[in-house]
Amino acid sequence: MASPPFTEPFAGPRAETIADFVESRLGGFFDPAFVATRRVELTIDEGPAEALAPEATPTTRIHDARRLQAAAVGPSYSEARFFEQHGFVLLSHESAVADWDVDPNAPDNELVRVYLPEIETLIRSRLLAGRRIDLWQGPPVRRGPGTPNPQYALGVHQDFGLTPDDYQEAIEAFTSPELGQAWRDRYDHDDVIGFVSIDFWRTAGMHGPLHHMPLTLCAPASVRIGDVVPIGLLNFTPSGKPTNQLGLRYQDDQRWYYYPEMEPDEVLAFKQFQCLKDDREPRVACCFHSAFELPNTPADAEERQSSEHRVQVFLLRD
């Protein structure tokens, strides 16, 4: 069954009121000539010595993803097709969650009771409609001043590596060897043909459009596998183990996007990790991303408050 077509007017500001692109300097890029012979280590407060210095980093042209998505609307358009082609898609979605700051581990909290079913419906009806899937959902994570994660992720990165081994290692760093093995046992089952981790990213508790520290995404098709750099974040995980992530060498033909002025009734879905058992070699199928400073942000702009919710999706045989 095909995904429902996009039939309503595209949410958000009119395309002609937003520039085709903005230019900003993204942090954490590696020099185009850098060759990684090992996993590069860094901390949350100190980037890798091998990364480009801020003054040596060229500005990146960040394109208007609303225009890209609006231009795709037509007889053959679906949100699922756009998501598969680009690795990201903006969905209109007004959540019934009233309190984004509730403890997601508290009994009978509305994030688990309300938001998780909402996200499952989005996946099954709009992103992967007609596909046989098995979903694992953890608690959403809040980010912004006054939250458990007050810092924005200002550095180009991908969170989970490229291979099933990478993903298992990442899970174990943040949880336990038992949970990592549980994921691997499910992935290795005969009915599974692949796996994708989807991040649902939105503003949370804000009253208007987002201007401060939006998220930018790199189109996976514009990233060469040779420009991927393995990195490990130290002193960050509960286990004490380094993360298993990826950095990126700078190339001027990498294609970056953002959705200007995201509203509270919109959610951005993007691929954080993907592997298919039929892949002969690791490939870049997910989005490098970073928060960034939007040029000419109003001085009185509301500070970004956001929620990110990672969903593990096992793709099953028909």
C-alpha positions as CSV (number, residue, x, y, z in Angstrom):
1,M,0.0,0.0,0.0
2,A,1.4,3.4,-1.0
3,S,1.9,6.2,1.6
4,P,-1.0,8.7,1.6
5,P,-0.2,11.6,-0.8
6,F,0.5,15.1,0.5
7,T,-2.8,17.0,-0.1
8,E,-2.9,19.9,2.4
9,P,-1.2,23.2,1.9
10,F,2.4,23.0,3.1
11,A,2.7,24.1,6.7
12,G,4.9,27.0,7.7
13,P,5.8,30.3,6.1
14,R,5.3,31.0,2.5
15,A,8.3,30.0,0.4
16,E,8.8,33.4,-1.1
17,T,9.3,35.0,2.3
18,I,12.4,33.0,3.0
19,A,15.7,33.2,1.2
20,D,16.8,30.3,-1.0
21,F,19.7,29.7,1.4
22,V,21.7,31.1,4.3
23,E,25.4,30.9,4.9
24,S,26.8,30.0,8.3
25,R,30.0,28.4,9.6
26,L,29.4,24.9,10.9
27,G,31.8,23.5,13.6
28,G,33.6,20.2,13.8
29,F,34.5,19.6,10.1
30,F,37.8,17.9,9.3
31,D,40.2,19.1,6.7
32,P,39.4,17.7,3.2
33,A,42.9,16.2,3.1
34,F,42.7,14.6,6.6
35,V,43.2,10.8,6.6
36,A,41.9,9.0,9.7
37,T,44.0,6.0,10.8
38,R,42.1,5.5,14.0
39,R,39.0,6.7,15.8
40,V,39.4,10.4,16.6
41,E,38.6,11.2,20.2
42,L,37.1,14.4,21.6
43,T,35.1,15.7,24.6
44,I,31.9,17.7,24.7
45,D,33.9,20.8,25.6
46,E,36.9,20.3,23.4
47,G,36.8,19.3,19.8
48,P,39.4,17.1,18.1
49,A,42.8,18.6,17.4
50,E,42.5,17.3,13.9
51,A,39.3,19.3,13.2
52,L,39.4,22.5,11.1
53,A,39.9,25.6,13.3
54,P,36.8,27.9,13.2
55,E,38.7,30.6,11.4
56,A,39.8,28.1,8.8
57,T,36.4,26.6,8.2
58,P,34.6,27.9,5.1
59,T,31.0,29.1,5.5
60,T,28.4,26.5,4.4
61,R,25.5,27.3,2.2
62,I,22.4,25.9,3.9
63,H,19.4,25.6,1.6
64,D,15.7,26.1,2.4
65,A,14.3,22.6,2.8
66,R,10.8,23.9,2.6
67,R,11.3,24.9,-1.0
68,L,12.8,21.5,-1.7
69,Q,9.9,19.7,-0.2
70,A,7.3,22.0,-1.7
71,A,8.8,21.6,-5.2
72,A,8.4,17.8,-4.9
73,V,4.7,18.0,-4.3
74,G,2.8,16.5,-7.3
75,P,0.9,13.5,-8.5
76,S,3.6,11.1,-7.5
77,Y,4.6,12.8,-4.3
78,S,4.3,11.2,-0.9
79,E,6.0,12.0,2.4
80,A,7.4,8.4,2.5
81,R,9.0,8.8,-1.0
82,F,10.5,12.2,-0.1
83,F,11.8,10.7,3.2
84,E,13.4,7.7,1.4
85,Q,15.0,10.0,-1.3
86,H,16.4,12.7,1.0
87,G,16.7,11.0,4.4
88,F,14.5,13.7,6.0
89,V,11.0,15.1,5.8
90,L,8.9,17.7,7.6
91,L,5.5,16.5,8.8
92,S,2.6,18.6,9.9
93,H,1.7,17.2,13.4
94,E,-0.1,18.9,16.3
95,S,0.7,16.8,19.3
96,A,-1.7,16.4,22.2
97,V,1.2,16.6,24.7
98,A,0.7,19.5,27.1
99,D,3.8,19.2,29.3
100,W,7.1,18.5,27.4
101,D,9.1,18.7,30.6
102,V,7.4,15.8,32.4
103,D,9.8,13.1,33.6
104,P,9.6,10.5,30.8
105,N,10.4,7.8,33.4
106,A,7.6,8.7,35.7
107,P,4.6,6.3,36.0
108,D,1.8,7.0,33.5
109,N,3.5,10.2,32.1
110,E,1.9,11.7,29.0
111,L,5.1,11.5,26.9
112,V,4.8,7.7,27.0
113,R,1.0,7.6,27.1
114,V,0.4,10.2,24.4
115,Y,3.5,11.0,22.4
116,L,4.8,7.5,21.7
117,P,1.5,6.3,20.2
118,E,1.4,9.5,18.1
119,I,4.8,8.8,16.7
120,E,4.0,5.2,16.0
121,T,1.0,6.3,14.0
122,L,3.2,8.8,12.0
123,I,5.6,6.0,11.1
124,R,3.0,3.4,10.2
125,S,0.6,5.7,8.3
126,R,2.9,8.3,6.7
127,L,6.6,7.3,6.6
128,L,6.6,3.5,6.2
129,A,2.9,2.8,5.3
130,G,2.4,-0.7,4.1
131,R,5.7,-2.0,5.4
132,R,6.1,-4.7,7.9
133,I,8.0,-3.3,10.8
134,D,8.8,-3.8,14.5
135,L,9.2,-0.6,16.6
136,W,11.3,0.0,19.7
137,Q,10.7,3.4,21.4
138,G,12.6,4.9,24.3
139,P,11.8,8.1,26.1
140,P,12.0,11.5,24.3
141,V,14.9,13.8,25.2
142,R,14.5,17.5,26.0
143,R,17.2,20.0,25.0
144,G,17.6,23.7,25.8
145,P,18.2,26.1,28.7
146,G,16.7,24.7,32.0
147,T,16.6,21.1,30.7
148,P,18.8,18.2,31.5
149,N,20.6,18.9,28.2
150,P,21.2,22.7,28.1
151,Q,23.8,22.6,25.4
152,Y,23.0,22.5,21.7
153,A,25.0,20.0,19.6
154,L,27.1,22.5,17.7
155,G,29.3,20.3,15.6
156,V,28.7,18.2,12.5
157,H,28.2,14.6,13.4
158,Q,26.3,11.4,12.9
159,D,25.4,9.4,16.0
160,F,25.7,5.7,15.4
161,G,28.3,4.8,12.8
162,L,27.7,2.8,9.6
163,T,27.5,-0.9,10.5
164,P,25.5,-3.2,12.8
165,D,28.6,-3.6,14.9
166,D,28.9,0.2,15.2
167,Y,25.2,0.5,16.3
168,Q,25.5,-2.3,18.9
169,E,28.6,-0.7,20.3
170,A,26.8,2.6,20.6
171,I,23.8,1.1,22.4
172,E,26.1,-0.7,24.9
173,A,28.0,2.6,25.6
174,F,24.7,4.3,26.5
175,T,22.9,1.4,28.2
176,S,24.4,-2.0,28.9
177,P,25.9,-5.1,27.1
178,E,22.7,-6.9,27.7
179,L,20.6,-4.3,25.8
180,G,23.1,-4.2,23.0
181,Q,23.0,-7.9,22.6
182,A,19.1,-7.8,22.7
183,W,19.2,-5.4,19.8
184,R,21.7,-7.6,17.9
185,D,19.6,-10.7,18.5
186,R,16.6,-9.0,17.0
187,Y,18.5,-7.6,14.1
188,D,20.1,-11.0,13.3
189,H,16.7,-12.7,13.2
190,D,15.7,-14.2,9.8
191,D,12.6,-12.0,9.5
192,V,14.6,-8.8,9.6
193,I,15.9,-7.4,6.3
194,G,17.3,-4.1,7.7
195,F,17.1,-1.5,10.4
196,V,16.7,2.3,10.6
197,S,16.8,4.7,13.5
198,I,14.6,7.7,13.0
199,D,14.8,10.9,15.0
200,F,11.6,13.0,15.4
201,W,12.8,16.5,16.2
202,R,10.6,19.4,17.1
203,T,10.3,22.5,19.2
204,A,8.8,22.0,22.6
205,G,7.0,24.5,24.8
206,M,7.7,27.4,22.4
207,H,5.1,29.8,21.4
208,G,6.1,30.8,17.9
209,P,8.4,29.9,15.0
210,L,12.0,28.9,15.7
211,H,14.7,31.4,14.9
212,H,17.4,30.5,17.4
213,M,19.8,27.6,16.8
214,P,17.8,25.6,14.2
215,L,18.9,22.2,13.0
216,T,20.7,21.6,9.7
217,L,20.9,18.3,7.9
218,C,23.2,17.1,5.2
219,A,21.6,15.1,2.3
220,P,23.1,11.6,2.5
221,A,23.4,11.4,-1.3
222,S,25.9,14.3,-1.2
223,V,28.3,12.6,1.2
224,R,31.1,10.4,-0.1
225,I,32.0,7.4,2.1
226,G,35.6,8.4,1.9
227,D,34.8,11.7,3.7
228,V,33.4,9.9,6.8
229,V,35.7,10.0,9.9
230,P,35.1,7.7,12.9
231,I,34.9,9.7,16.2
232,G,34.5,8.8,19.8
233,L,33.1,11.2,22.4
234,L,34.8,10.7,25.8
235,N,33.4,11.2,29.3
236,F,29.9,11.4,28.0
237,T,28.1,8.0,28.4
238,P,26.8,6.4,31.6
239,S,29.0,3.4,31.0
240,G,32.2,5.5,30.6
241,K,32.8,4.0,27.2
242,P,33.4,6.3,24.3
243,T,30.6,6.8,21.8
244,N,30.8,5.3,18.3
245,Q,29.9,8.2,16.0
246,L,31.0,9.8,12.8
247,G,32.6,13.1,11.8
248,L,32.9,14.5,8.3
249,R,35.6,16.0,6.1
250,Y,34.5,19.3,4.6
251,Q,33.6,19.3,0.9
252,D,32.0,22.3,-0.8
253,D,29.6,20.1,-2.7
254,Q,27.9,18.6,0.3
255,R,24.3,19.7,0.3
256,W,23.0,21.1,3.6
257,Y,19.3,22.0,4.4
258,Y,17.2,23.4,7.1
259,Y,13.5,24.1,7.6
260,P,13.1,27.9,8.3
261,E,10.8,29.0,11.1
262,M,9.6,25.6,12.4
263,E,6.3,25.8,14.2
264,P,5.1,23.9,17.2
265,D,2.7,21.9,15.0
266,E,5.5,20.5,12.9
267,V,8.0,17.6,13.4
268,L,11.1,16.9,11.5
269,A,11.8,13.2,10.9
270,F,15.3,12.3,9.8
271,K,17.4,9.1,9.5
272,Q,20.1,8.8,12.2
273,F,21.3,5.4,11.2
274,Q,20.4,2.8,8.5
275,C,21.7,-0.6,7.5
276,L,20.2,-3.2,5.2
277,K,21.3,-6.8,5.1
278,D,21.6,-6.7,1.3
279,D,24.2,-3.9,1.4
280,R,27.5,-5.3,0.2
281,E,29.5,-2.4,1.7
282,P,28.7,0.2,4.3
283,R,27.1,3.3,2.8
284,V,25.9,6.7,4.0
285,A,22.2,6.6,4.2
286,C,21.5,8.9,7.1
287,C,21.9,12.5,7.9
288,F,24.9,14.3,9.4
289,H,23.5,17.2,11.3
290,S,24.3,20.1,13.6
291,A,22.7,23.0,15.3
292,F,23.8,26.3,13.8
293,E,23.7,30.0,14.2
294,L,21.2,31.5,11.9
295,P,22.4,34.8,10.4
296,N,20.5,37.9,11.5
297,T,18.7,36.1,14.3
298,P,16.6,38.7,16.2
299,A,18.2,39.7,19.4
300,D,15.0,39.0,21.3
301,A,14.4,35.6,19.6
302,E,13.1,33.0,22.0
303,E,15.8,30.5,23.0
304,R,15.4,27.1,21.4
305,Q,13.6,24.5,23.4
306,S,13.4,21.2,21.6
307,S,12.5,17.6,21.9
308,E,14.2,14.7,20.0
309,H,12.8,11.2,20.0
310,R,14.7,8.3,18.5
311,V,12.8,5.3,17.3
312,Q,14.4,2.0,16.4
313,V,12.6,0.4,13.4
314,F,13.3,-3.1,12.3
315,L,12.3,-3.6,8.6
316,L,10.7,-7.1,8.2
317,R,10.2,-9.4,5.3
318,D,6.8,-9.1,3.5
